[in-house]
Amino acid sequence: MSARFAVAAGTAMLSLGAPALAQDAERGARLYAEHCAVCHGAGLRGDGPMAEVLLVSPPDLTGIAARYDGTFPRAGVAWRIDGRDPILSHGGDMPLFGFVFSEMSEVLRSEGGQTVVTSAEVLDLISFLEANQR
């Protein structure tokens, strides 16, 4: 194998991991504070200042993985945030943020291996939420 081919192959392999590098939990924390904490609370427990006036209580976001047998459903969370979740697309309790985070330029894999295109902001929020599971 030539050195040039080895470098090209290595570069190609590294580029496959690029979406994972785009995830920034600190940026996700800032986005969460700006867009989500008013309902879900600063501690992600569903007790934000708006929670008491909502018809449906916001869920505790620290227990997402626990509700899925310890596996954090990254694609499902992306779909919930951006409005592609089938339940939300027909009218749900949570506001849809797909229009806010609209540059769909990042890729993640669903739990079943399906390719999911989403925004960097949604990936950052997912990274933050995943880091805060109990």
Contacts in CASP RR format, 6 or more apart in sequence:
PFRMAT RR
TARGET T0000
AUTHOR 0000-0000-0000
METHOD contacts of the structure
MODEL  1
MSARFAVAAGTAMLSLGAPALAQDAERGARLYAEHCAVCHGAGLRGDGPM
AEVLLVSPPDLTGIAARYDGTFPRAGVAWRIDGRDPILSHGGDMPLFGFV
FSEMSEVLRSEGGQTVVTSAEVLDLISFLEANQR
19 106 0 8 1.000
19 107 0 8 1.000
19 108 0 8 1.000
19 123 0 8 1.000
22 106 0 8 1.000
22 120 0 8 1.000
22 123 0 8 1.000
22 124 0 8 1.000
23 123 0 8 1.000
23 124 0 8 1.000
23 126 0 8 1.000
23 127 0 8 1.000
24 124 0 8 1.000
24 127 0 8 1.000
25 124 0 8 1.000
25 127 0 8 1.000
25 128 0 8 1.000
25 131 0 8 1.000
26 128 0 8 1.000
27 121 0 8 1.000
27 124 0 8 1.000
28 121 0 8 1.000
28 124 0 8 1.000
28 125 0 8 1.000
28 127 0 8 1.000
28 128 0 8 1.000
29 128 0 8 1.000
31 121 0 8 1.000
31 124 0 8 1.000
31 125 0 8 1.000
31 128 0 8 1.000
32 40 0 8 1.000
32 44 0 8 1.000
32 125 0 8 1.000
32 128 0 8 1.000
32 129 0 8 1.000
33 42 0 8 1.000
35 97 0 8 1.000
35 100 0 8 1.000
36 61 0 8 1.000
36 125 0 8 1.000
37 43 0 8 1.000
37 48 0 8 1.000
38 48 0 8 1.000
38 49 0 8 1.000
38 50 0 8 1.000
39 46 0 8 1.000
39 48 0 8 1.000
39 50 0 8 1.000
39 51 0 8 1.000
39 54 0 8 1.000
39 58 0 8 1.000
39 94 0 8 1.000
40 46 0 8 1.000
40 47 0 8 1.000
40 48 0 8 1.000
40 51 0 8 1.000
40 58 0 8 1.000
40 59 0 8 1.000
40 61 0 8 1.000
41 47 0 8 1.000
41 48 0 8 1.000
41 49 0 8 1.000
41 51 0 8 1.000
41 58 0 8 1.000
42 48 0 8 1.000
43 62 0 8 1.000
43 132 0 8 1.000
44 60 0 8 1.000
44 61 0 8 1.000
44 62 0 8 1.000
44 129 0 8 1.000
44 132 0 8 1.000
45 60 0 8 1.000
45 61 0 8 1.000
45 62 0 8 1.000
46 57 0 8 1.000
46 58 0 8 1.000
46 59 0 8 1.000
46 60 0 8 1.000
46 61 0 8 1.000
48 58 0 8 1.000
51 57 0 8 1.000
51 58 0 8 1.000
54 93 0 8 1.000
55 93 0 8 1.000
56 93 0 8 1.000
58 94 0 8 1.000
61 129 0 8 1.000
61 132 0 8 1.000
62 132 0 8 1.000
62 133 0 8 1.000
62 134 0 8 1.000
63 133 0 8 1.000
63 134 0 8 1.000
64 72 0 8 1.000
64 73 0 8 1.000
64 77 0 8 1.000
64 129 0 8 1.000
64 133 0 8 1.000
65 71 0 8 1.000
65 72 0 8 1.000
65 130 0 8 1.000
65 133 0 8 1.000
66 133 0 8 1.000
66 134 0 8 1.000
71 111 0 8 1.000
72 129 0 8 1.000
72 130 0 8 1.000
72 133 0 8 1.000
73 111 0 8 1.000
74 108 0 8 1.000
74 110 0 8 1.000
74 111 0 8 1.000
74 126 0 8 1.000
74 130 0 8 1.000
75 108 0 8 1.000
75 109 0 8 1.000
75 110 0 8 1.000
75 111 0 8 1.000
75 114 0 8 1.000
75 116 0 8 1.000
76 85 0 8 1.000
76 110 0 8 1.000
77 125 0 8 1.000
77 126 0 8 1.000
77 129 0 8 1.000
78 84 0 8 1.000
78 108 0 8 1.000
78 116 0 8 1.000
78 118 0 8 1.000
78 122 0 8 1.000
78 123 0 8 1.000
78 126 0 8 1.000
79 85 0 8 1.000
79 88 0 8 1.000
79 116 0 8 1.000
80 88 0 8 1.000
80 94 0 8 1.000
81 97 0 8 1.000
81 98 0 8 1.000
81 101 0 8 1.000
81 122 0 8 1.000
81 125 0 8 1.000
81 126 0 8 1.000
82 96 0 8 1.000
82 97 0 8 1.000
82 98 0 8 1.000
82 101 0 8 1.000
82 118 0 8 1.000
82 119 0 8 1.000
82 122 0 8 1.000
83 89 0 8 1.000
83 96 0 8 1.000
83 97 0 8 1.000
83 98 0 8 1.000
88 94 0 8 1.000
88 96 0 8 1.000
97 122 0 8 1.000
98 119 0 8 1.000
98 122 0 8 1.000
100 121 0 8 1.000
101 118 0 8 1.000
101 119 0 8 1.000
101 120 0 8 1.000
101 121 0 8 1.000
101 122 0 8 1.000
102 119 0 8 1.000
103 119 0 8 1.000
103 120 0 8 1.000
104 117 0 8 1.000
104 118 0 8 1.000
104 119 0 8 1.000
105 117 0 8 1.000
105 119 0 8 1.000
105 120 0 8 1.000
106 117 0 8 1.000
106 118 0 8 1.000
106 119 0 8 1.000
106 120 0 8 1.000
106 122 0 8 1.000
106 123 0 8 1.000
107 115 0 8 1.000
107 116 0 8 1.000
107 117 0 8 1.000
107 118 0 8 1.000
108 116 0 8 1.000
108 118 0 8 1.000
108 123 0 8 1.000
108 126 0 8 1.000
109 115 0 8 1.000
109 116 0 8 1.000
110 116 0 8 1.000
END
